[in-house]
Amino acid sequence: MPWEDASQLLSSLNQALDSFDWTAAESLGDKISARIRTSADPFPEVSAKKLLANLRRKQRFLTMAGIAESLVQSGVRTPTVQRQYAQALIDQGLLTPAESMLRAVVQDPNAGAEEFEARGLIGRIYKQLYINRNDPKSPANQNSLDRAIREYLSVYRLDPQQHVWHGINVVALSARAQRDGISISGLPDPKTLAQEIRKTLDDREAQSTTSLDCWDVATRCEACIAIGDMSQCLSDALDYVEDKNADAFEISSTLRQYTEVWQLNDNEPPGNQLLPILRANLLKKRGAVINQEFQQVKQEVKTVSAAVNDLQGIYGEDRMVPLKWYRKGLEQCNSVARIEKLNGKGHGTGWLVNASDFFPNRTGLLLMTNAHVITDKFEPFGNNPLAITPDDANVNFQALGDGHTYPLGEVVWTSPPEADKFDATFVTIKGELPAEAKGLTIHKKPVQMAQPTPRLYIIGHPGGRDLEISLQDNYLLGCTDRLLHYRTPTEHGSSGSPVFEPDDWRVVALHHKGSSTMNRIDGQPGTYAANEGVAVLAIQKEPK
């Protein structure tokens, strides 16, 4: 059988997706696409459905669309494949070709239940058009809203017991129409419909021996927004994000619905409690990079703290772990700085340490970075030509949001970027830092390989951009007493970033380089693509 390895291909893809190894996932996706196009035998339909669904859950829409296109070209034109192809197009903003494909599914007499999924996605297209245009007074935009609602409503009315996700979109869009002052005839009252949907799901839960699936939980949570039952809403939200089937696609879709359609925000209920729950869990499930305006970190920390304080007494400490973890990660950003040249251009990353952690006779704070970023002696024709001296640099703690930069003082200790050295510099900072800028906590135990493979996080300024947290493709590859190799993606500008362990944001390494041909330290011969950090415990032990 030409596709007897289909299960193995699925397993390999899932492994890459679950470890956020996007490069491997895309490479495997390309190989599968090419093989589908050239094979005389069609790819198994069941495997195709699983393959596309797995790519969707991690939001790998470009790869998903490429494989779907190959399937369609090869003759696998089932309604499910076409609907999944359209989903990938929608999430890339390609709404017109997506609608054409969905209309074909609707007209297919053999579509079965896929007809209702396709019609729901057509509703999604017109919902997105209305949101994107952001003009309630436009007749064309009002027509988009009307079409979206009627697509959802027609499917819901066919079977209200089963098509609850279509129904809840009617609720959300009808409520939005009311807020936007748009009158659409023949619509049910959104609150009454929300109560109907909630009862359907309450009855389903009562009659089942298992829990509601994640989409049903999300639907009831949304119904409770419309009804105004915040207790059940928040309970469902916590259940939803903890469900193993609520992955990046699901949580991201819910977050988009709440912010774009319901227009929830961080400043008032229920958004001030719901949105942090979703963002904290999306960060872990997506394995993505936070790249928001980090001048807003202070406000985000306040929002998350308020949510924890409000919810912990009701739902218990255990259910607050993701929120607390998210908050602590945000708090670390206060201690990470962009090292800038005097013209304001980003040059690297540095972070605050308690001087006593590395120098027993010193107190206060120091900035730690790479020696190839900051050095004590400028040597343009030496072994460290790109490093600059402290008098040519300032540091900018973006997350503090105060707009201040601070000049650097003297180099306290440095170790050059050579094979048997540490590529590390400690330097003083001139001026008084705000109280929120604290020395990061150093992990007292060495990093070790384990199962499951440990994850590592980086906070830095890749490419000289605004502060980012990397949780993408971030698994430990190998380690020694002196070095750590990991797949956390970094760019120029990340040099000098702190590398954190996964549980409590304690620093384990100083990031200093990456290579596609790094000599392996995992006990195997040869090279691999990796980034490298210097273990902070090794730097601590080095005589100074």
C-alpha positions in Angstrom: 0.0 0.0 0.0 1.5 3.4 -1.0 0.1 5.2 2.0 0.8 2.5 4.6 2.9 5.0 6.5 0.0 7.5 6.9 -0.3 6.9 10.6 3.4 7.4 11.1 3.2 10.7 9.1 0.4 11.9 11.4 2.4 10.9 14.5 5.5 12.7 13.3 3.5 15.8 12.4 1.8 15.8 15.8 5.1 15.5 17.6 6.4 18.5 15.7 3.2 20.5 16.4 3.1 19.6 20.1 6.7 20.7 20.6 6.1 23.9 18.6 8.8 22.9 16.1 7.3 24.9 13.3 10.3 24.3 11.0 9.9 20.6 11.2 6.1 20.8 10.9 6.3 22.9 7.7 9.0 20.7 6.2 7.0 17.6 6.8 3.9 19.4 5.5 5.7 20.3 2.3 6.9 16.7 1.8 3.4 15.3 2.4 2.0 17.9 -0.1 4.5 17.0 -2.8 4.0 13.3 -2.3 0.2 13.7 -2.5 0.5 15.5 -5.8 2.8 12.8 -7.3 1.3 9.7 -5.9 -1.0 7.6 -8.1 -3.0 6.6 -5.1 -5.2 9.1 -3.2 -4.2 10.0 0.4 -6.6 8.2 2.8 -9.6 10.4 3.6 -9.7 9.6 7.3 -6.0 10.5 7.6 -6.5 13.7 5.6 -9.2 14.8 8.0 -7.0 14.2 11.0 -4.0 15.9 9.3 -5.8 19.1 8.6 -7.5 19.2 12.0 -4.2 18.8 13.7 -2.7 21.7 11.7 -5.7 23.8 12.5 -5.5 23.3 16.3 -2.0 24.9 16.3 -3.0 27.5 13.8 -0.6 26.4 11.0 -3.0 27.7 8.4 -0.4 28.2 5.6 0.7 24.5 5.8 -2.9 23.4 6.2 -3.9 25.3 3.0 -1.0 23.8 1.1 -1.8 20.2 2.0 -5.6 20.9 1.3 -4.7 22.3 -2.1 -2.7 19.2 -2.9 -5.5 16.9 -1.7 -8.1 18.7 -3.9 -5.7 18.6 -6.9 -5.2 14.9 -6.4 -8.9 14.2 -6.5 -9.6 14.1 -2.7 -12.5 16.6 -2.9 -14.6 15.5 -0.1 -16.8 18.1 1.6 -14.7 17.8 4.8 -11.4 18.5 3.0 -13.0 21.5 1.1 -14.5 22.9 4.4 -11.1 22.5 6.2 -9.4 24.2 3.2 -11.9 27.1 3.4 -11.2 27.4 7.2 -7.5 27.8 6.5 -8.2 30.5 3.9 -10.5 32.4 6.2 -7.9 32.5 8.9 -5.4 33.9 6.4 -7.9 36.6 5.5 -8.7 35.1 2.1 -12.4 35.4 2.4 -13.6 35.5 -1.2 -12.0 32.1 -2.3 -13.1 30.6 1.0 -16.7 31.5 0.3 -16.6 30.0 -3.2 -15.3 26.7 -1.8 -17.9 26.7 1.0 -20.7 27.4 -1.5 -19.6 24.3 -3.4 -19.9 22.3 -0.2 -23.4 23.6 0.5 -24.5 22.6 -3.0 -23.0 19.1 -2.7 -26.0 16.7 -2.2 -23.7 14.3 -0.4 -22.3 16.9 2.0 -24.4 15.7 5.0 -23.4 17.5 8.2 -20.6 19.3 6.4 -23.3 21.5 4.8 -24.1 23.0 8.2 -20.5 23.5 9.1 -19.9 25.2 5.7 -22.9 27.5 6.2 -21.6 28.4 9.6 -18.3 29.4 8.1 -20.0 31.5 5.5 -21.6 33.3 8.4 -18.1 33.7 9.9 -16.9 35.3 6.6 -19.7 37.9 6.7 -19.2 38.4 10.4 -15.5 39.1 9.8 -16.3 41.5 6.9 -18.6 43.5 9.3 -15.9 43.6 12.0 -13.1 44.5 9.6 -14.9 47.4 8.0 -15.9 48.8 11.3 -18.6 51.1 9.9 -22.1 50.4 11.3 -23.6 53.2 9.2 -22.6 51.7 5.9 -25.5 50.0 4.1 -23.1 47.5 2.6 -21.7 46.7 6.0 -25.1 46.4 7.5 -25.9 43.9 4.8 -22.8 41.9 5.8 -24.1 41.7 9.3 -27.6 40.7 8.2 -26.2 38.0 5.9 -24.0 36.6 8.7 -26.9 36.5 11.2 -29.2 34.8 8.7 -26.6 32.2 7.7 -26.2 31.2 11.4 -29.9 31.5 12.2 -31.1 29.3 9.3 -28.8 26.4 10.5 -29.7 26.9 14.1 -33.4 26.6 13.4 -33.0 23.4 11.5 -31.9 21.6 14.7 -31.6 23.8 17.8 -30.5 20.9 19.9 -27.4 20.2 17.9 -26.4 23.5 16.1 -25.7 25.5 19.3 -22.6 27.1 18.0 -24.6 28.6 15.1 -27.1 29.8 17.7 -24.7 31.5 19.9 -23.3 33.5 17.0 -26.9 34.7 16.4 -26.9 35.8 20.0 -23.6 37.6 19.7 -24.3 39.4 16.4 -27.8 40.3 17.4 -26.5 41.9 20.6 -23.8 43.7 18.5 -26.5 45.0 16.1 -28.4 46.4 19.1 -25.3 48.2 20.4 -24.5 49.5 17.0 -28.0 50.8 16.5 -28.8 48.5 13.5 -32.3 47.2 13.2 -32.7 43.8 11.6 -36.2 42.4 11.3 -37.2 38.9 12.3 -34.4 38.2 14.8 -35.0 36.6 18.2 -34.2 38.5 21.3 -30.5 37.7 22.0 -31.0 37.2 25.8 -34.0 34.9 25.3 -32.1 32.9 22.7 -29.1 32.7 25.0 -31.3 31.3 27.7 -32.6 28.7 25.3 -29.1 27.6 24.3 -28.0 27.5 27.9 -30.9 25.2 28.8 -30.0 22.9 25.9 -26.5 22.6 27.1 -27.5 22.2 30.8 -29.8 19.4 29.8 -27.2 17.8 27.7 -24.7 17.9 30.6 -27.3 16.5 33.0 -28.2 13.6 30.7 -24.6 12.7 29.9 -22.1 10.5 31.8 -19.2 12.7 30.5 -18.4 16.4 30.6 -19.5 18.7 27.8 -17.0 19.0 25.0 -14.8 22.1 24.9 -16.9 23.9 22.2 -20.1 23.3 24.2 -18.5 24.7 27.3 -17.3 27.8 25.4 -20.8 28.2 24.0 -22.4 28.1 27.4 -19.8 30.5 28.7 -20.8 32.9 25.9 -24.5 32.4 26.5 -23.9 33.4 30.1 -22.3 36.7 28.9 -25.6 37.5 27.2 -27.7 36.5 30.2 -25.4 38.2 32.7 -24.7 35.1 34.8 -21.0 35.8 35.6 -20.6 33.1 38.1 -21.4 30.3 35.6 -19.6 32.2 32.9 -16.3 32.3 34.8 -16.6 28.7 35.9 -17.1 27.6 32.3 -14.2 29.8 31.2 -11.8 28.0 33.6 -13.2 24.6 32.6 -12.7 25.5 29.0 -9.1 26.5 29.1 -8.2 23.4 31.1 -9.8 21.1 28.6 -7.1 19.2 26.6 -9.1 19.7 23.4 -9.1 23.5 23.8 -5.9 24.2 21.9 -4.6 27.4 20.3 -7.2 27.6 17.6 -10.1 27.1 20.0 -8.9 29.6 22.6 -7.8 32.1 20.0 -11.3 31.9 18.3 -13.0 32.5 21.6 -10.8 35.4 22.5 -11.5 37.0 19.1 -15.2 36.5 19.5 -15.1 38.2 23.0 -13.0 41.1 21.9 -14.2 41.8 18.4 -17.9 40.9 18.5 -18.8 41.3 22.2 -16.2 44.2 22.5 -15.1 43.0 26.0 -12.1 44.9 27.5 -9.8 44.8 30.5 -11.4 47.7 32.2 -14.8 46.4 33.1 -16.6 43.1 33.8 -16.7 40.5 32.5 -13.7 41.2 30.2 -11.4 42.2 33.1 -11.7 38.6 34.4 -12.4 36.6 31.3 -9.8 38.0 29.0 -6.7 37.4 31.3 -7.9 33.7 31.7 -7.9 33.3 27.9 -4.6 35.1 27.2 -2.7 33.3 29.9 -3.7 29.9 28.6 -3.4 30.8 24.9 0.3 31.7 25.6 1.0 28.2 26.7 -1.2 26.4 24.1 0.0 28.4 21.1 3.6 28.3 22.1 3.8 31.8 20.6 5.7 35.0 21.1 4.2 37.8 23.1 4.8 40.9 21.0 2.4 43.5 22.3 3.3 47.0 23.4 5.2 46.2 26.5 4.7 49.7 27.8 1.3 48.2 28.7 2.9 45.5 30.9 2.1 47.4 34.1 -1.5 47.6 33.2 -1.6 43.9 32.2 0.0 42.9 35.5 -2.7 44.9 37.4 -5.5 43.3 35.3 -4.2 39.8 36.0 -3.6 40.5 39.7 -7.2 41.8 40.0 -8.6 38.8 38.3 -6.6 36.4 40.6 -7.8 38.3 43.7 -11.4 38.2 42.5 -11.4 34.6 41.5 -9.1 32.7 43.8 -11.4 32.8 46.8 -14.2 31.3 44.7 -12.4 28.8 42.5 -9.4 27.9 44.6 -5.6 28.4 44.2 -5.1 25.4 41.9 -7.2 27.0 39.1 -5.3 30.2 39.4 -1.9 28.6 38.5 -1.9 29.6 34.8 -2.9 33.2 35.7 -0.2 33.5 38.3 2.4 32.0 36.0 1.4 34.5 33.3 1.6 37.4 35.8 5.0 36.3 37.0 6.3 36.1 33.5 5.1 39.6 32.8 6.7 40.9 36.0 10.1 39.5 34.8 9.9 41.9 31.9 10.5 44.8 34.3 14.0 43.6 34.8 15.0 43.0 31.1 16.4 45.9 29.1 17.2 46.7 25.6 20.8 47.8 25.3 20.9 50.7 22.8 23.6 52.6 21.1 23.6 56.3 21.8 21.5 56.9 18.6 18.7 54.7 20.1 19.3 51.7 17.9 19.0 48.3 19.6 22.2 46.5 20.1 21.4 43.6 22.5 19.6 42.6 25.6 20.6 42.8 29.3 18.9 41.9 32.6 19.2 42.9 36.2 20.9 40.6 38.7 21.5 41.0 42.4 25.2 41.7 42.7 25.5 39.5 45.8 24.4 36.5 43.7 27.7 36.7 41.8 30.0 38.9 43.9 29.9 38.2 47.6 31.3 41.6 48.5 28.9 43.7 46.4 25.4 44.9 47.0 22.8 46.5 44.8 21.9 45.7 41.1 24.1 45.0 38.1 23.2 44.5 34.4 24.3 41.2 32.9 24.8 40.7 29.2 27.1 39.1 26.7 30.7 40.2 26.4 30.2 40.4 22.6 27.5 43.1 23.4 29.2 45.1 26.1 33.0 44.9 26.8 35.5 46.9 28.8 37.8 47.6 25.9 36.8 48.5 22.3 38.8 46.3 19.8 37.4 46.8 16.3 40.2 44.7 14.8 40.4 42.1 17.6 38.4 39.0 18.4 35.4 40.9 19.6 34.8 43.6 17.0 31.0 44.1 17.5 31.0 44.8 21.2 30.7 48.4 22.4 31.9 49.9 25.6 29.6 51.2 28.4 30.1 54.9 27.5 28.6 54.2 24.1 25.4 52.5 25.4 22.2 53.2 27.3 19.7 50.7 28.6 15.9 51.0 28.2 13.6 49.0 30.5 10.6 49.2 28.1 8.2 47.3 30.4 8.5 49.9 33.0 6.7 52.3 30.6 8.4 55.4 31.9 10.3 56.2 28.7 13.6 56.7 30.5 17.0 55.4 29.4 19.9 54.9 31.7 23.6 55.3 30.9 25.9 52.4 31.8 28.7 52.7 34.3 31.8 50.6 34.8 32.4 47.0 33.8 32.7 45.0 37.0 33.7 41.7 35.4 33.8 40.3 31.9 34.7 37.0 30.2 35.3 37.0 26.5 33.3 35.2 23.8 35.8 32.4 23.4 35.2 28.6 23.3 36.4 28.0 26.9 35.1 31.2 28.4 31.6 32.5 29.3 30.8 35.5 27.0 29.5 37.4 30.0 29.7 41.0 31.2 28.5 42.6 34.4 28.2 46.4 34.3 26.8 49.0 36.7 23.9 51.3 35.8 23.9 55.0 36.5 20.9 56.5 38.1 18.2 55.2 40.4 15.9 52.5 38.9 12.2 52.3 39.8 11.3 49.8 42.6 9.7 47.4 40.0 13.2 46.8 38.5 14.5 44.0 40.6 17.2 41.4 40.2 16.0 38.2 38.5 15.9 35.0 40.6 18.7 32.6 39.7 17.8 28.9 39.7 19.9 27.1 42.3 19.7 23.7 40.6 21.5 22.7 37.3 19.3 22.0 34.3 19.0 18.3 33.5 17.5 16.4 30.6 14.2 14.8 31.6 10.9 13.4 30.3 8.9 15.1 29.2 11.6 17.3 27.7 12.0 20.6 29.6 10.8 23.8 28.0 12.8 27.0 28.3 11.6 30.6 27.9 13.4 33.7 26.7 12.6 37.4 27.3 14.6 39.7 25.1 14.7 42.2 22.2 15.2 40.1 19.0 16.1 42.2 16.1 16.2 45.3 18.3 12.4 45.3 18.5 10.2 45.7 21.5 10.3 43.2 24.3 9.2 39.7 23.5 8.7 36.5 25.4 9.5 33.4 23.4 7.6 30.3 24.1 7.8 29.0 20.6 9.9 25.9 19.6 11.5 26.0 23.0 12.6 22.6 24.1 15.9 21.7 25.7 18.1 19.7 23.3 21.1 19.0 25.5 23.1 20.4 28.4 26.4 20.2 30.3 27.5 21.9 33.5 28.5 24.9 31.4 26.2 25.0 28.3 22.6 24.6 27.4 21.3 23.9 23.9 17.7 24.6 23.1 15.3 25.3 20.2 14.0 28.6 21.5 14.1 30.8 18.4 16.2 33.9 18.6 17.4 36.6 16.3 20.2 39.1 16.4 19.4 41.4 19.3 18.5 38.5 21.6 22.1 38.2 22.7 22.4 38.7 26.4 18.8 37.6 27.1 17.9 35.6 30.2 16.8 32.0 29.7 14.1 30.8 32.2 13.1 27.4 33.5 9.4 26.5 33.0 7.9 26.4 36.4 8.7 29.6 38.3 10.6 31.9 35.9 14.0 31.4 37.5 17.0 32.1 35.3 19.1 29.1 34.2 21.2 30.6 31.4 22.6 33.6 29.6 21.7 33.3 25.9 24.6 34.1 23.6 24.4 32.5 20.2 22.7 30.2 17.7 23.8 28.2 14.8 22.4 25.7 12.2 25.5 23.6 12.7 26.0 23.6 16.5 28.3 20.9 17.8 26.0 18.5 19.7 26.1 18.2 23.5 23.4 15.5 23.7 25.7 12.6 23.6 25.3 12.1 19.8 28.0 12.8 17.2 27.7 15.6 14.7 25.8 18.9 14.7 22.3 20.2 14.9 20.4 23.5 14.7 20.4 25.0 18.1 20.7 28.0 20.3 23.2 28.1 23.1 23.1 29.6 26.5 25.8 29.7 29.2 24.7 28.2 32.5 24.4 30.9 35.1 25.6 28.5 37.8 28.8 28.0 35.8 29.2 31.8 35.7 28.5 32.0 39.4 31.3 29.5 40.1 33.9 31.2 38.0 36.5 33.1 40.1 36.0 36.9 40.0 
